[in-house]
Amino acid sequence: MGAPVRGRCDDGRDPTGVPTVANPDLVRRIVVPAPSEADVTAALRMPDWMQRQTWAGLGDMMSGVQIIAILDQNTRPEHSTRNGQID
C-alpha cells in the first residue's frame, strides 16, 4: 500500500474527499437530512401502483391481495384494522 496522504485542501477537506472532524461546519453542510415520513410514503406510491397494475393483468387468476401489517407500537390504527383483510 502507498503512504497515507497528508495535508488538507484549501476549504478544510481531507484530500481523499472524506470530511474531517476538525471542520464540523463542513460535515454539517455535507450530511443530508433523513427524508420525512411523508417523503417516504410518496416515494412508495409509484411502486405500489405498478405492482397493482401487474396484479390486475392476471385477471381471474388472482382473487385478491391479503393485507399483512406489522403489528407493533409504530403501527397506525388504520393499518392494524386492515391486517388480514383481502383487497
Biopython code that builds the backbone (N, CA, C, O; Angstrom):
import numpy as np
from Bio.PDB.StructureBuilder import StructureBuilder

atoms = [
    (1, "MET", "N", (0.833, -1.184, 0.000)),
    (1, "MET", "CA", (0.000, 0.000, 0.000)),
    (1, "MET", "C", (0.872, 1.240, 0.000)),
    (1, "MET", "O", (1.992, 1.237, 0.510)),
    (2, "GLY", "N", (0.343, 2.278, -0.573)),
    (2, "GLY", "CA", (1.080, 3.528, -0.613)),
    (2, "GLY", "C", (1.061, 4.244, 0.723)),
    (2, "GLY", "O", (0.348, 3.857, 1.649)),
    (3, "ALA", "N", (1.848, 5.279, 0.799)),
    (3, "ALA", "CA", (1.904, 6.076, 2.018)),
    (3, "ALA", "C", (0.607, 6.870, 2.167)),
    (3, "ALA", "O", (0.017, 7.274, 1.166)),
    (4, "PRO", "N", (0.154, 7.098, 3.405)),
    (4, "PRO", "CA", (-1.069, 7.867, 3.604)),
    (4, "PRO", "C", (-0.901, 9.301, 3.092)),
    (4, "PRO", "O", (0.186, 9.874, 3.169)),
    (5, "VAL", "N", (-1.973, 9.863, 2.578)),
    (5, "VAL", "CA", (-1.950, 11.239, 2.071)),
    (5, "VAL", "C", (-1.992, 12.180, 3.259)),
    (5, "VAL", "O", (-2.807, 12.005, 4.165)),
    (6, "ARG", "N", (-1.125, 13.170, 3.263)),
    (6, "ARG", "CA", (-1.093, 14.126, 4.364)),
    (6, "ARG", "C", (-1.465, 15.502, 3.846)),
    (6, "ARG", "O", (-1.264, 15.818, 2.673)),
    (7, "GLY", "N", (-2.016, 16.321, 4.747)),
    (7, "GLY", "CA", (-2.373, 17.674, 4.377)),
    (7, "GLY", "C", (-3.875, 17.855, 4.229)),
    (7, "GLY", "O", (-4.652, 16.919, 4.414)),
    (8, "ARG", "N", (-4.263, 19.063, 3.896)),
    (8, "ARG", "CA", (-5.682, 19.388, 3.745)),
    (8, "ARG", "C", (-5.876, 20.259, 2.515)),
    (8, "ARG", "O", (-4.958, 20.947, 2.068)),
    (9, "CYS", "N", (-7.079, 20.216, 1.983)),
    (9, "CYS", "CA", (-7.424, 21.098, 0.872)),
    (9, "CYS", "C", (-7.637, 22.508, 1.421)),
    (9, "CYS", "O", (-7.735, 22.696, 2.634)),
    (10, "ASP", "N", (-7.709, 23.489, 0.536)),
    (10, "ASP", "CA", (-7.903, 24.877, 0.965)),
    (10, "ASP", "C", (-9.197, 25.074, 1.744)),
    (10, "ASP", "O", (-9.255, 25.929, 2.627)),
    (11, "ASP", "N", (-10.240, 24.299, 1.434)),
    (11, "ASP", "CA", (-11.516, 24.506, 2.112)),
    (11, "ASP", "C", (-11.672, 23.635, 3.364)),
    (11, "ASP", "O", (-12.770, 23.554, 3.914)),
    (12, "GLY", "N", (-10.597, 22.980, 3.827)),
    (12, "GLY", "CA", (-10.639, 22.222, 5.061)),
    (12, "GLY", "C", (-10.926, 20.749, 4.889)),
    (12, "GLY", "O", (-10.939, 20.007, 5.871)),
    (13, "ARG", "N", (-11.158, 20.302, 3.655)),
    (13, "ARG", "CA", (-11.441, 18.883, 3.430)),
    (13, "ARG", "C", (-10.161, 18.071, 3.411)),
    (13, "ARG", "O", (-9.085, 18.574, 3.085)),
    (14, "ASP", "N", (-10.300, 16.821, 3.763)),
    (14, "ASP", "CA", (-9.216, 15.865, 3.622)),
    (14, "ASP", "C", (-9.023, 15.654, 2.118)),
    (14, "ASP", "O", (-10.021, 15.603, 1.398)),
    (15, "PRO", "N", (-7.807, 15.529, 1.612)),
    (15, "PRO", "CA", (-7.586, 15.356, 0.171)),
    (15, "PRO", "C", (-8.258, 14.116, -0.411)),
    (15, "PRO", "O", (-8.467, 14.042, -1.622)),
    (16, "THR", "N", (-8.602, 13.138, 0.437)),
    (16, "THR", "CA", (-9.274, 11.944, -0.068)),
    (16, "THR", "C", (-10.757, 12.189, -0.315)),
    (16, "THR", "O", (-11.436, 11.338, -0.889)),
    (17, "GLY", "N", (-11.268, 13.346, 0.115)),
    (17, "GLY", "CA", (-12.676, 13.665, -0.086)),
    (17, "GLY", "C", (-13.537, 13.350, 1.117)),
    (17, "GLY", "O", (-14.738, 13.619, 1.098)),
    (18, "VAL", "N", (-12.954, 12.785, 2.165)),
    (18, "VAL", "CA", (-13.710, 12.452, 3.366)),
    (18, "VAL", "C", (-13.665, 13.648, 4.312)),
    (18, "VAL", "O", (-12.578, 14.132, 4.629)),
    (19, "PRO", "N", (-14.823, 14.139, 4.774)),
    (19, "PRO", "CA", (-14.801, 15.279, 5.699)),
    (19, "PRO", "C", (-14.050, 14.935, 6.973)),
    (19, "PRO", "O", (-14.092, 13.795, 7.437)),
    (20, "THR", "N", (-13.375, 15.901, 7.528)),
    (20, "THR", "CA", (-12.615, 15.671, 8.755)),
    (20, "THR", "C", (-13.401, 16.186, 9.942)),
    (20, "THR", "O", (-14.228, 17.089, 9.809)),
    (21, "VAL", "N", (-13.140, 15.611, 11.101)),
    (21, "VAL", "CA", (-13.799, 16.050, 12.321)),
    (21, "VAL", "C", (-13.297, 17.432, 12.711)),
    (21, "VAL", "O", (-13.977, 18.157, 13.438)),
    (22, "ALA", "N", (-12.114, 17.802, 12.235)),
    (22, "ALA", "CA", (-11.534, 19.096, 12.567)),
    (22, "ALA", "C", (-12.377, 20.244, 12.012)),
    (22, "ALA", "O", (-12.227, 21.383, 12.454)),
    (23, "ASN", "N", (-13.248, 19.967, 11.064)),
    (23, "ASN", "CA", (-14.079, 21.018, 10.488)),
    (23, "ASN", "C", (-15.550, 20.578, 10.537)),
    (23, "ASN", "O", (-16.099, 20.173, 9.512)),
    (24, "PRO", "N", (-16.197, 20.650, 11.711)),
    (24, "PRO", "CA", (-17.572, 20.165, 11.828)),
    (24, "PRO", "C", (-18.567, 20.946, 10.989)),
    (24, "PRO", "O", (-19.603, 20.399, 10.608)),
    (25, "ASP", "N", (-18.283, 22.228, 10.683)),
    (25, "ASP", "CA", (-19.204, 23.002, 9.841)),
    (25, "ASP", "C", (-19.291, 22.396, 8.450)),
    (25, "ASP", "O", (-20.363, 22.375, 7.846)),
    (26, "LEU", "N", (-18.180, 21.907, 7.943)),
    (26, "LEU", "CA", (-18.177, 21.284, 6.632)),
    (26, "LEU", "C", (-18.993, 19.995, 6.659)),
    (26, "LEU", "O", (-19.719, 19.698, 5.710)),
    (27, "VAL", "N", (-18.876, 19.232, 7.739)),
    (27, "VAL", "CA", (-19.632, 17.990, 7.861)),
    (27, "VAL", "C", (-21.124, 18.292, 7.891)),
    (27, "VAL", "O", (-21.899, 17.582, 7.250)),
    (28, "ARG", "N", (-21.548, 19.320, 8.613)),
    (28, "ARG", "CA", (-22.965, 19.670, 8.696)),
    (28, "ARG", "C", (-23.528, 20.054, 7.336)),
    (28, "ARG", "O", (-24.698, 19.791, 7.058)),
    (29, "ARG", "N", (-22.721, 20.668, 6.491)),
    (29, "ARG", "CA", (-23.204, 21.057, 5.159)),
    (29, "ARG", "C", (-23.311, 19.855, 4.238)),
    (29, "ARG", "O", (-24.137, 19.856, 3.326)),
    (30, "ILE", "N", (-22.492, 18.825, 4.452)),
    (30, "ILE", "CA", (-22.470, 17.673, 3.561)),
    (30, "ILE", "C", (-23.568, 16.670, 3.928)),
    (30, "ILE", "O", (-24.178, 16.076, 3.039)),
    (31, "VAL", "N", (-23.825, 16.478, 5.215)),
    (31, "VAL", "CA", (-24.789, 15.480, 5.665)),
    (31, "VAL", "C", (-26.190, 15.875, 5.217)),
    (31, "VAL", "O", (-26.634, 16.998, 5.456)),
    (32, "VAL", "N", (-26.873, 14.955, 4.575)),
    (32, "VAL", "CA", (-28.229, 15.205, 4.079)),
    (32, "VAL", "C", (-29.209, 14.707, 5.134)),
    (32, "VAL", "O", (-29.050, 13.598, 5.644)),
    (33, "PRO", "N", (-30.219, 15.507, 5.469)),
    (33, "PRO", "CA", (-31.176, 15.052, 6.482)),
    (33, "PRO", "C", (-31.986, 13.857, 5.984)),
    (33, "PRO", "O", (-32.186, 13.685, 4.782)),
    (34, "ALA", "N", (-32.438, 13.052, 6.909)),
    (34, "ALA", "CA", (-33.254, 11.881, 6.566)),
    (34, "ALA", "C", (-34.585, 12.353, 5.999)),
    (34, "ALA", "O", (-35.103, 13.388, 6.418)),
    (35, "PRO", "N", (-35.145, 11.608, 5.050)),
    (35, "PRO", "CA", (-36.434, 12.012, 4.482)),
    (35, "PRO", "C", (-37.544, 11.899, 5.524)),
    (35, "PRO", "O", (-37.484, 11.065, 6.427)),
    (36, "SER", "N", (-38.546, 12.742, 5.383)),
    (36, "SER", "CA", (-39.673, 12.689, 6.310)),
    (36, "SER", "C", (-40.549, 11.488, 5.979)),
    (36, "SER", "O", (-40.399, 10.869, 4.926)),
    (37, "GLU", "N", (-41.458, 11.167, 6.880)),
    (37, "GLU", "CA", (-42.374, 10.046, 6.661)),
    (37, "GLU", "C", (-43.232, 10.297, 5.423)),
    (37, "GLU", "O", (-43.537, 9.368, 4.676)),
    (38, "ALA", "N", (-43.618, 11.549, 5.209)),
    (38, "ALA", "CA", (-44.425, 11.889, 4.029)),
    (38, "ALA", "C", (-43.630, 11.658, 2.740)),
    (38, "ALA", "O", (-44.186, 11.198, 1.742)),
    (39, "ASP", "N", (-42.335, 11.977, 2.761)),
    (39, "ASP", "CA", (-41.491, 11.751, 1.576)),
    (39, "ASP", "C", (-41.386, 10.268, 1.254)),
    (39, "ASP", "O", (-41.456, 9.868, 0.092)),
    (40, "VAL", "N", (-41.216, 9.458, 2.293)),
    (40, "VAL", "CA", (-41.088, 8.018, 2.085)),
    (40, "VAL", "C", (-42.400, 7.447, 1.555)),
    (40, "VAL", "O", (-42.400, 6.628, 0.636)),
    (41, "THR", "N", (-43.518, 7.881, 2.138)),
    (41, "THR", "CA", (-44.831, 7.411, 1.684)),
    (41, "THR", "C", (-45.054, 7.765, 0.227)),
    (41, "THR", "O", (-45.516, 6.931, -0.552)),
    (42, "ALA", "N", (-44.729, 8.992, -0.151)),
    (42, "ALA", "CA", (-44.903, 9.420, -1.542)),
    (42, "ALA", "C", (-44.002, 8.621, -2.477)),
    (42, "ALA", "O", (-44.401, 8.298, -3.596)),
    (43, "ALA", "N", (-42.807, 8.304, -2.031)),
    (43, "ALA", "CA", (-41.868, 7.553, -2.872)),
    (43, "ALA", "C", (-42.336, 6.116, -3.093)),
    (43, "ALA", "O", (-41.960, 5.496, -4.088)),
    (44, "LEU", "N", (-43.142, 5.583, -2.194)),
    (44, "LEU", "CA", (-43.613, 4.205, -2.325)),
    (44, "LEU", "C", (-44.910, 4.091, -3.128)),
    (44, "LEU", "O", (-45.327, 2.985, -3.473)),
    (45, "ARG", "N", (-45.543, 5.213, -3.426)),
    (45, "ARG", "CA", (-46.816, 5.144, -4.162)),
    (45, "ARG", "C", (-46.641, 4.595, -5.570)),
    (45, "ARG", "O", (-47.469, 3.801, -6.017)),
    (46, "MET", "N", (-45.607, 4.986, -6.273)),
    (46, "MET", "CA", (-45.412, 4.520, -7.652)),
    (46, "MET", "C", (-45.133, 3.023, -7.709)),
    (46, "MET", "O", (-45.767, 2.333, -8.507)),
    (47, "PRO", "N", (-44.207, 2.480, -6.897)),
    (47, "PRO", "CA", (-44.010, 1.022, -6.949)),
    (47, "PRO", "C", (-45.282, 0.260, -6.578)),
    (47, "PRO", "O", (-45.569, -0.784, -7.163)),
    (48, "ASP", "N", (-46.044, 0.773, -5.613)),
    (48, "ASP", "CA", (-47.296, 0.120, -5.229)),
    (48, "ASP", "C", (-48.276, 0.121, -6.400)),
    (48, "ASP", "O", (-48.904, -0.897, -6.689)),
    (49, "TRP", "N", (-48.403, 1.259, -7.068)),
    (49, "TRP", "CA", (-49.302, 1.369, -8.218)),
    (49, "TRP", "C", (-48.869, 0.415, -9.330)),
    (49, "TRP", "O", (-49.710, -0.237, -9.950)),
    (50, "MET", "N", (-47.560, 0.329, -9.586)),
    (50, "MET", "CA", (-47.066, -0.561, -10.636)),
    (50, "MET", "C", (-47.340, -2.027, -10.294)),
    (50, "MET", "O", (-47.697, -2.814, -11.171)),
    (51, "GLN", "N", (-47.174, -2.394, -9.015)),
    (51, "GLN", "CA", (-47.445, -3.769, -8.600)),
    (51, "GLN", "C", (-48.923, -4.094, -8.784)),
    (51, "GLN", "O", (-49.266, -5.178, -9.256)),
    (52, "ARG", "N", (-49.797, -3.165, -8.416)),
    (52, "ARG", "CA", (-51.234, -3.398, -8.567)),
    (52, "ARG", "C", (-51.634, -3.511, -10.037)),
    (52, "ARG", "O", (-52.543, -4.272, -10.369)),
    (53, "GLN", "N", (-50.971, -2.769, -10.915)),
    (53, "GLN", "CA", (-51.248, -2.886, -12.351)),
    (53, "GLN", "C", (-50.861, -4.273, -12.856)),
    (53, "GLN", "O", (-51.555, -4.857, -13.688)),
    (54, "THR", "N", (-49.746, -4.793, -12.345)),
    (54, "THR", "CA", (-49.314, -6.136, -12.733)),
    (54, "THR", "C", (-50.329, -7.172, -12.263)),
    (54, "THR", "O", (-50.690, -8.080, -13.011)),
    (55, "TRP", "N", (-50.785, -7.033, -11.024)),
    (55, "TRP", "CA", (-51.788, -7.966, -10.499)),
    (55, "TRP", "C", (-53.085, -7.881, -11.290)),
    (55, "TRP", "O", (-53.726, -8.901, -11.541)),
    (56, "ALA", "N", (-53.477, -6.678, -11.684)),
    (56, "ALA", "CA", (-54.717, -6.506, -12.452)),
    (56, "ALA", "C", (-54.631, -7.251, -13.781)),
    (56, "ALA", "O", (-55.644, -7.732, -14.291)),
    (57, "GLY", "N", (-53.442, -7.347, -14.337)),
    (57, "GLY", "CA", (-53.255, -8.058, -15.597)),
    (57, "GLY", "C", (-53.449, -9.565, -15.482)),
    (57, "GLY", "O", (-53.585, -10.249, -16.497)),
    (58, "LEU", "N", (-53.465, -10.091, -14.260)),
    (58, "LEU", "CA", (-53.663, -11.522, -14.063)),
    (58, "LEU", "C", (-55.129, -11.928, -14.226)),
    (58, "LEU", "O", (-55.439, -13.107, -14.400)),
    (59, "GLY", "N", (-56.018, -10.950, -14.169)),
    (59, "GLY", "CA", (-57.443, -11.228, -14.376)),
    (59, "GLY", "C", (-58.006, -12.183, -13.347)),
    (59, "GLY", "O", (-57.838, -11.981, -12.144)),
    (60, "ASP", "N", (-58.688, -13.243, -13.828)),
    (60, "ASP", "CA", (-59.355, -14.190, -12.936)),
    (60, "ASP", "C", (-58.397, -15.114, -12.190)),
    (60, "ASP", "O", (-58.817, -15.824, -11.276)),
    (61, "MET", "N", (-57.139, -15.118, -12.556)),
    (61, "MET", "CA", (-56.180, -15.998, -11.878)),
    (61, "MET", "C", (-55.890, -15.522, -10.451)),
    (61, "MET", "O", (-55.365, -16.279, -9.635)),
    (62, "MET", "N", (-56.232, -14.275, -10.157)),
    (62, "MET", "CA", (-55.952, -13.741, -8.831)),
    (62, "MET", "C", (-57.240, -13.192, -8.234)),
    (62, "MET", "O", (-57.907, -12.356, -8.844)),
    (63, "SER", "N", (-57.590, -13.666, -7.033)),
    (63, "SER", "CA", (-58.847, -13.232, -6.430)),
    (63, "SER", "C", (-58.678, -12.035, -5.503)),
    (63, "SER", "O", (-59.664, -11.355, -5.220)),
    (64, "GLY", "N", (-57.484, -11.752, -5.023)),
    (64, "GLY", "CA", (-57.273, -10.611, -4.142)),
    (64, "GLY", "C", (-55.882, -10.622, -3.540)),
    (64, "GLY", "O", (-55.070, -11.510, -3.799)),
    (65, "VAL", "N", (-55.638, -9.618, -2.738)),
    (65, "VAL", "CA", (-54.351, -9.456, -2.068)),
    (65, "VAL", "C", (-54.625, -9.352, -0.580)),
    (65, "VAL", "O", (-55.419, -8.511, -0.158)),
    (66, "GLN", "N", (-53.987, -10.187, 0.221)),
    (66, "GLN", "CA", (-54.174, -10.114, 1.663)),
    (66, "GLN", "C", (-53.251, -9.066, 2.241)),
    (66, "GLN", "O", (-52.058, -9.042, 1.938)),
    (67, "ILE", "N", (-53.803, -8.199, 3.075)),
    (67, "ILE", "CA", (-53.027, -7.146, 3.736)),
    (67, "ILE", "C", (-52.389, -7.746, 4.981)),
    (67, "ILE", "O", (-53.080, -8.309, 5.830)),
    (68, "ILE", "N", (-51.086, -7.625, 5.088)),
    (68, "ILE", "CA", (-50.363, -8.099, 6.267)),
    (68, "ILE", "C", (-49.614, -6.914, 6.852)),
    (68, "ILE", "O", (-48.702, -6.369, 6.229)),
    (69, "ALA", "N", (-50.012, -6.522, 8.060)),
    (69, "ALA", "CA", (-49.391, -5.383, 8.731)),
    (69, "ALA", "C", (-48.486, -5.884, 9.847)),
    (69, "ALA", "O", (-48.784, -6.883, 10.501)),
    (70, "ILE", "N", (-47.391, -5.188, 10.053)),
    (70, "ILE", "CA", (-46.532, -5.483, 11.198)),
    (70, "ILE", "C", (-47.188, -4.810, 12.391)),
    (70, "ILE", "O", (-47.313, -3.586, 12.435)),
    (71, "LEU", "N", (-47.603, -5.608, 13.350)),
    (71, "LEU", "CA", (-48.334, -5.071, 14.498)),
    (71, "LEU", "C", (-47.374, -4.831, 15.656)),
    (71, "LEU", "O", (-47.007, -5.757, 16.380)),
    (72, "ASP", "N", (-46.979, -3.580, 15.817)),
    (72, "ASP", "CA", (-46.144, -3.181, 16.940)),
    (72, "ASP", "C", (-46.565, -1.786, 17.369)),
    (72, "ASP", "O", (-47.596, -1.285, 16.920)),
    (73, "GLN", "N", (-45.789, -1.158, 18.224)),
    (73, "GLN", "CA", (-46.157, 0.154, 18.750)),
    (73, "GLN", "C", (-46.135, 1.248, 17.674)),
    (73, "GLN", "O", (-46.710, 2.317, 17.883)),
    (74, "ASN", "N", (-45.492, 1.006, 16.544)),
    (74, "ASN", "CA", (-45.407, 2.007, 15.484)),
    (74, "ASN", "C", (-46.508, 1.864, 14.431)),
    (74, "ASN", "O", (-46.603, 2.703, 13.535)),
    (75, "THR", "N", (-47.334, 0.831, 14.516)),
    (75, "THR", "CA", (-48.365, 0.587, 13.514)),
    (75, "THR", "C", (-49.512, 1.576, 13.689)),
    (75, "THR", "O", (-50.025, 1.762, 14.793)),
    (76, "ARG", "N", (-49.900, 2.198, 12.597)),
    (76, "ARG", "CA", (-51.039, 3.129, 12.639)),
    (76, "ARG", "C", (-52.318, 2.340, 12.881)),
    (76, "ARG", "O", (-52.441, 1.212, 12.404)),
    (77, "PRO", "N", (-53.275, 2.910, 13.612)),
    (77, "PRO", "CA", (-54.521, 2.189, 13.899)),
    (77, "PRO", "C", (-55.258, 1.756, 12.637)),
    (77, "PRO", "O", (-55.811, 0.657, 12.595)),
    (78, "GLU", "N", (-55.274, 2.602, 11.608)),
    (78, "GLU", "CA", (-55.988, 2.239, 10.375)),
    (78, "GLU", "C", (-55.299, 1.076, 9.651)),
    (78, "GLU", "O", (-55.957, 0.324, 8.931)),
    (79, "HIS", "N", (-54.003, 0.922, 9.833)),
    (79, "HIS", "CA", (-53.296, -0.202, 9.219)),
    (79, "HIS", "C", (-53.527, -1.489, 10.015)),
    (79, "HIS", "O", (-53.661, -2.564, 9.432)),
    (80, "SER", "N", (-53.573, -1.380, 11.327)),
    (80, "SER", "CA", (-53.789, -2.587, 12.130)),
    (80, "SER", "C", (-55.194, -3.143, 11.918)),
    (80, "SER", "O", (-55.379, -4.358, 11.987)),
    (81, "THR", "N", (-56.189, -2.294, 11.663)),
    (81, "THR", "CA", (-57.543, -2.800, 11.420)),
    (81, "THR", "C", (-57.640, -3.497, 10.067)),
    (81, "THR", "O", (-58.502, -4.357, 9.883)),
    (82, "ARG", "N", (-56.773, -3.145, 9.114)),
    (82, "ARG", "CA", (-56.790, -3.792, 7.797)),
    (82, "ARG", "C", (-56.008, -5.098, 7.772)),
    (82, "ARG", "O", (-56.073, -5.835, 6.788)),
    (83, "ASN", "N", (-55.267, -5.397, 8.839)),
    (83, "ASN", "CA", (-54.444, -6.606, 8.879)),
    (83, "ASN", "C", (-55.306, -7.843, 8.670)),
    (83, "ASN", "O", (-56.304, -8.028, 9.367)),
    (84, "GLY", "N", (-54.936, -8.685, 7.725)),
    (84, "GLY", "CA", (-55.639, -9.919, 7.433)),
    (84, "GLY", "C", (-56.748, -9.791, 6.403)),
    (84, "GLY", "O", (-57.238, -10.802, 5.900)),
    (85, "GLN", "N", (-57.151, -8.579, 6.082)),
    (85, "GLN", "CA", (-58.226, -8.375, 5.098)),
    (85, "GLN", "C", (-57.728, -8.659, 3.698)),
    (85, "GLN", "O", (-56.528, -8.596, 3.428)),
    (86, "ILE", "N", (-58.657, -8.972, 2.810)),
    (86, "ILE", "CA", (-58.310, -9.202, 1.420)),
    (86, "ILE", "C", (-58.892, -8.065, 0.583)),
    (86, "ILE", "O", (-60.097, -7.814, 0.605)),
    (87, "ASP", "N", (-58.031, -7.395, -0.140)),
    (87, "ASP", "CA", (-58.442, -6.303, -1.043)),
    (87, "ASP", "C", (-58.944, -6.873, -2.335)),
    (87, "ASP", "O", (-59.338, -6.124, -3.229)),
]
sb = StructureBuilder()
sb.init_structure("model")
sb.init_model(0)
sb.init_chain("A")
sb.init_seg("    ")
for serial, (resi, resn, name, xyz) in enumerate(atoms, 1):
    if name == "N":
        sb.init_residue(resn, " ", resi, " ")
    sb.init_atom(name, np.array(xyz, "f"), 0.0, 1.0, " ", f" {name:<3s}", serial, name[0])
structure = sb.get_structure()
